[in-house]
Amino acid sequence: TSASSCTASDVVVVTLDKTPPSGVSADNIGGPLTCSDNSATIRAFPDVASYTYQWSGPSAYSATSRTNNVSVSGNYYVTVTNTLNGCTASASTNVAQDVTIPVANAGGNKTICNGSNTTLTASGGGSYVWSANGQTSATITVSPIISTTYTVTVTGSNGCTATASAIVTVTALPASGLTGP
């Protein structure tokens, strides 16, 4: 008998998944950095278990979390990698900054006679606090008995502050030296 050789073959189809992560985006939660809020949160989307995140940005910023707190303004970039196939997609977000200092004005210097009063009107911001008893209105009425400096702290809508002062000079009443006819 002769030995016969048998062979068999089969086709195996290998599909290579090179689909990049879909729906990748980044955002800044909470608005710009300000004097009262010096931190912003940046976040990458989507949140998928097989995705990793690599952030870069200003001042050699680097992070690997999906969500991060930052304190420097500028553009932040994230590369999202699908660890199942190594494919990547990128996105960016901007963190703005508003640290504009208000232009404070205390209303100018005044001169009054002893026993009189005057008003001081502040301007330049969203809220005011005067050194005179912590008054919080823009306009205050004062009646010092000696020359006094009044200082107002002006706070803008971004939480930034500035101060201004006004001097109220008190003069003595003139001596009564008038005599009748």
Summary of the structure (lengths in Angstrom):
residues: 181
radius of gyration: 35.0
end to end distance: 164.3
largest distance: 164.3
contacts: 455
relative contact order: 0.17
helix: 2%
strand: 46%
